Amino acid sequence: MRFRLTEDQRALQAGVRELLTRRFGREQLRAALDTPGLDRELWRELGEAGFFALRLPEADGGVGLGLPEAVLAFEEAGRALLPGPLAATYLAAGEVPGAATGERVVAAVDGALVEWLDEADVVRGDVTGAVAMRSADPLTPLHRVPRATPAEPVAALLTAAEQLGSAARTCELAVQHARTREQFGQPIGAFQAVKHLCAELLVRVEVARVAVYAAAVTADPLDIAAAKLLADESAEQGARDCLQVHGGMGFTWESDVHLHLKRAWVRARRGRSAADAEEALAEELLSPPAR
């Protein structure tokens, strides 16, 4: 099966990218590292653009689109490393007043973790006994809760879309660096080892893309589990390989590559664990066919 974006879907993707480039480009990303906290003005602007109301019916003030369009928007958010409880607020639109418009920030227990608890206006799930913990990602404050809550499949898919966007961006960063960085009088991209790393980056991104887009069409929980596994691998291993292409420069604070890796680590631990997803997929594959 081939998945081709429609003209409207491409326009949506381009529009979200333009908005995030303008409002949360590299300059704003670096500024957010210096002054941690949720940008409420940006959150409201996302609401005004319809980011959180993509799937709400037009009669209810939403955009009236579907899950595939939401995946495209979250892919762009992952590419930009946009911080905040995006999926939780998105899923609360239509239920929590002000969530769809970005006037209220919603956090939710996802597995044993809750992100942005202290910044949230509304929290979904039991956060009794929540304990602040040190986050690998400087832009994602975390709390751990005693009672784990099963993750919603749609939340897992949106997280997979963010991972996909991040993986695609690190692939671009690796290729750009390989083309411009020179060693021994030629670009490092001319060396076979670097070529292989970049090729593997691209393959993982495209495999994850197909899985994420397919899951957005079927909305099947097992398809979503597979998409999350592949997107997590693409984001985490892709960021590691991008660091390798950059050499020691990729680990410096001035580089954005390490930020993609740290965010990928956090996203990979949202909701259902990789082991649980693998078990569910294995059980399905090994179960006898229905008659």
N, C-alpha and C positions, 0 to 999 in steps of 0.2 A: 504494500500500500504506500502511495506517495502522498505526502502532506505538503500542500502548497498554500501559502498564506493568500487570502483574498486581498484585493486592493484596499478595502476598508481596514483590514487587520494590519496591513503594512503601514497605513496612515496612522492608525492608533499607536503602533510601535514607535514610529518616527516622532509622533507628538509627545509621547511620554519621555523619549530620549531627549528631545529638545527642551522640555520643561526641566528635567533633572540636570541637564548640562548647564542650563541657565541658573538654576536655583541651588544646585548642589554639585557644582563642578569641583575640580581638584582644589581650588583655593578655599572653598567652603568646607571641603573634607578635611583639609589640614587645620582649618580654624576650629572645627569641631573637636579635634584631638586636643587642642589647647584649652578649650572651654567646654568640657563635657556637659551634656544635657540635651533635652529634646527641643528642637526649634519649633515652637508652637505656630509661628507665622507660616513656616513651610508646611506644617501639618494641615493648616487651614487651606493653604493654597492647593495642596493635593486634594483636599475635599472639594474645593470649588471646581477643580478640573475633572471631578468624577472618579478619581482613583478608587475610593472606598465604596462607591455606589455602582460599580460597573455592572453587576448582575441584578441590581434592584430593578423592578419594573418601572417604566417611564411614568406610569400613573402614580407611583410612590416617590417620584422625584429622582429616580435612578437613571442609568444610561440604557438599561434593557439589553445588555449583551450577555454572552455566555462564559463558561469556564475557560475555553480556549483564549478568549480575549484577556481574561484576568491573568492567565499564565504569561501572556506576552508582556503585560504591564509589570508583573513581578519579576520577570526576567530582566527588564530594564532597571528595576530597583536594585537587583543583585549586582548588575554590572556597575552601577554607580556607588555601591556600598552604602546605600541609603539606610541610616539608622532608624530605630524605632520599632514598636510592636505592630508592624504593618499587617500581618495576617490576622492577628487578634482583632484589630480595629475593623479590618475588612469584613471578617466573619460576623462582627457585631452589628454591621450596618443593617438597618431595618428592624433591629431589636432594641438597640440602645440609642435613645434620642441623642442626636448630635454626633454620632459616630460617622455617619455617611458624609457629613459636611466637614469633618475634621475639627469640629468644635470640642469634641471630647476624645480623649485618648483612652483606649481600652487595652488592658493587659489580660493575659489568660494563662492558666496553668497548662503547660504542655509537657506531658510526661511528669518528670520530677522537678522541672525547672519553670520559672516564670521570669520573663524579661521585662525590664522597665517598670517594675512594681512601684517604685517610689514616685515615678512621674505620671502614673495612670490616674485618670478620673474614675474609672470603673475597672474592677477586676473580676473576671469570670473564673470560678473555681474556688476550691478551698485553699486558702493561703495561711491557715492557722499554723503557727510555728515556723513560718518562713524565715530562713536565715540567709543573710547576705553572703555571697561568696565572691572570690576573686575571679574575674572573667579574663579569659585569654584575649578577648577582643576589647580594646579600650573604648569602643563605641557601643557596647552591649552590656549594660549592667544586669547582673543575674542574682536571683534568689533561688535557693533550693527549698522544696517543700517536703514534709514527711510523707504525705500521701500522693502517690503518683496518679495522674489522671490520664486515661487513654486518649491518644491524640486523634483529632478528627482527620479523616482521610483528605479532605480538601485542604486543611492546614498543611499536611505533609506534602501535598502536590505543590502548593504555593512556595513552600520552602525549597522544594526541588527546583522550581523555576528560578528562584533567587540563586541557588547553587549553579544552575546552568549559566545564568548571566555572568556570574563571577568567573566561572571557568572560561567562558568565551573571552572575557576581558584579559585574563592572565595569558591566554593563548596569543592574543594580539600584542600584549606587552613583550612576550618572549620573542615573537617574530620581529617586532620593531627593533628590539635591542640587538638581535642577531644580525640584522641588516646594517646597523649603524656602528656597532662596536667593532673595532679592528684590533687584530693581533697578528704579528708577523707579516704586516703589510697587506692584510686582506680582512674582509668582514668575517666575524666568527661563524656566521651562518654558512660559510663555505666548507667548514669542517664537518666531517661525517657524523660525529657524535652529537653535535648541536642540531644538525639536520634531523637526526632520528628523534631527538627530544621534541622538537617542534612538530614533527609528523605525528608522534604519539599524542601530543597535546590535542591536535586537531581531531584525530580519530576519536578520542574519548569525548570531546565536546559534541561531535556530530552524533555519536551513538546515544549519548545522554539526551540530546535534543529530540531525536526521534522518539525515545521512550517517554519523555515529558509531554511532548505534543500529543502522542497517542493516548496517554493517560488522561489528558485534558478532554479528549473526544469521548472516550469510553466512560470515564469517571469510575472505573472498576477498582475496588480496593487493592486487588493483587497487581493490577497494572500500575497503580500509584506506588505500591511498595517497590516494584521493580524500578520505576522511574527515580524514586528517592535514592535507592542504592546506587544506581548508575550516576546520578547527578552528584551525590556525595563524593564518590570516587573521582569523578571528573574535576570537581572543585578542589578537593584536598590534594590529590596527586598532581593535578595541573599546576597548582600554586607551588608545590615543591619543585616540579620540573622547571617552572619559570624562574624560581630562585637559582636553580643550577645554571640556567642560561645566563643569568645576570652575574653569577659568581658571587663574590663577597658583597658586591654593591646591593644585591637583593635583600640583604639582612639589615641594611642601614635604616635608621628611622626616616630618612628623607624619601625612601622608596615606598611605593604603594603596594608592592608585591606582598610583603609580609602581612599587610592588613587584610588582603584577600585570603591568605592562609588562615589567619586567626579567626576571621568571620566564618570561614568554611568549617573550622573545628567546632565552633559554637552551633552552627546550623545543623551539623551532622548529629548533634546530640539532642536535638529537639524531638519530642514525641517518641514514636516507636524506635527502638534501637535497631542497628543493622542486623544483629543476631536474630532478633524477633522477626524482622522482615524476611531474612533468609530462610528461617524455619517455615514461615507461612508459604513462601514460594516453593520450597522443597516439598512440603506436604501436598500442595496442589499438583505439582509435576508428577509425584509418585502415586497419587491416588488413582484408582482404577477409573477408566472412562465411564461416563454415565450411559446407560442403555436407553 
